[in-house]
Amino acid sequence: MTDKRQKIIIGIDTHKDFHHVAVISVLGESLTDRKFDATPDGYASLIAWITDQGDVLRAGVEGTGSYGAGLTKRLRTAGLTVIDILAPDKQERRLRGKTDQIDAYSAARAVLARRATTVPKTRDGKVEALRILRTTRRMAVKQRTETMNQLHSLLVSAPEVLRAKLAGLKAKELAKACSRIRDREADDVVTAVTKDAARSLGHRFLDLTVEADRLEKRIRTLVADYAPELLAVYGVGPDVAATLLTVAGENVDRISSEAALAHLSGTAPIPASSGKTNRHRLNRGGNRQGNAAFHRIVLVRMVRHPETRAYVEKTLARGKTKRDTMRLLKRYLAREIFPILIAIQQRQAATQIAA
């Protein structure tokens, strides 16, 4: 008996409380759409409904790393192929408008046209743990910087006696000194309030420093256990390694080649030729944290790595600019680091299978 079930593509616009699902045929025809609650029961109903519509070839999901994370995991568990969808660009929204229904159909057609091909990350392993630790530490460091900026601003207009006492101290010493300031009966109201604010900011800076150091230690331990070969690469420290692992993800089917890694991290060259000018420029797209990680490695190597320094001198002598040279070095790094990341992913996959 011949299977007459139609082949379909799914598009899902995700939200905090509900998801809107659209179904199209392989010819791009709109078939049906429906809204489901963003709950475990809603996920079960959604999967039952779409599989009842036909054979699902692929499912495009917006926000696989945010509101669509839970649904993405359930779809994968059900054996469906999930594609990560970016929000429609502004030009398309100006032409077609925006509703949940329109966005869902747009996601489905992006999958059908192969404009969207990105495999979403799995989020149930050590790489996800690293992402959470890095995000939390970055926030602590940012708040610590803002606290010190606020403290410096406070001291600019502080009473002269207090300002002279704290002048010339570096950040950590200044925070410690402020945390130990004592009130005196002779203090006027402005001095008393300024001391209180300085004490509060000093304690906050020190607490955030302890928190950031604790998180950094956890990141270092986790990276050393999960990806020691990545730490062996010249110029790669724990934070850079954690960034690269987070950008690449944990699943082996996510990045297919070193060119894909370069494009993902914004280190792939972009053609910028016109007329008789034939050149490439820096890619200002891609994952900016990944690009920043490659940039930090390049900076370290340009200062301390003999082979890199020799290459820089040779490239500059050929007429390349420093920016072009750094672009070339980033592209080389993508080629060097790609097989290491793949080996780590494959080892992790084998470990999960063995378990």
C-alpha angles and dihedrals in degrees: 000000000000118000106237096181109130123240113244142185122217128213122190128192106199130210137170097262104021144012126221114217126199127190125205133175124243086261092058097255115151108240110170144322137202143176124240134186116256093238134105090260089047091052091051091050091047094052092046091050098049094045088052090056093061144286107329110221097180138347121216113207126187115218100016088168097049130020091001097050096098094044092047091056092049092048091051091048087054089056097252124141110241125201123196112237127204118214113270113270121257094253092056091047092050090053099042105023125227133275132137089255093051092047092050093051090044090055091051093050092047088058093046093050091046091238085126116049104142116129109221121238123258110240107197105084145065094290090061088049089053091050091053092047093048093048092050093046093048090054091049091050091047092051090047091054092048090049093053091046089052091049092051090049091050093052094051090074097026120125112284096246092054094042093051091049093055099037118125097016119135122234102274095037090047091052091049092048092049092049089057098049113128129207121240130204091236093058116116120225095266093050092047093050092044091052091049092051092046091050091050093049092046093053091046092052092050093046091050090049091054090048094049092048092049092051092045090054091052091049091050092050094047094047092047090053097042104037113014092153090060091055088054091066111103111258096015116122129176096274094047090046091050090050093051092047091050093049094048096043128212103272118092094217094062102080117035102183145004088258088058090052090050091050092045092052095043095247098113112108117251119214111248101170128140130171109324092349113099114183146122129229139205116285108241092188131070128069105333095202089055090048090050090052091054089046092055091050091050092050092052093047094047089058104036111015112090096203092049093047090052091050092050092052091048093048094047089050088058090060100262119141123239090252092053090048092053090049090054091048092051090052090050090050091054088055091048098046099040097079090046092054091046091050090052092049092048092049091050091049091050091049091053092049091049090050 
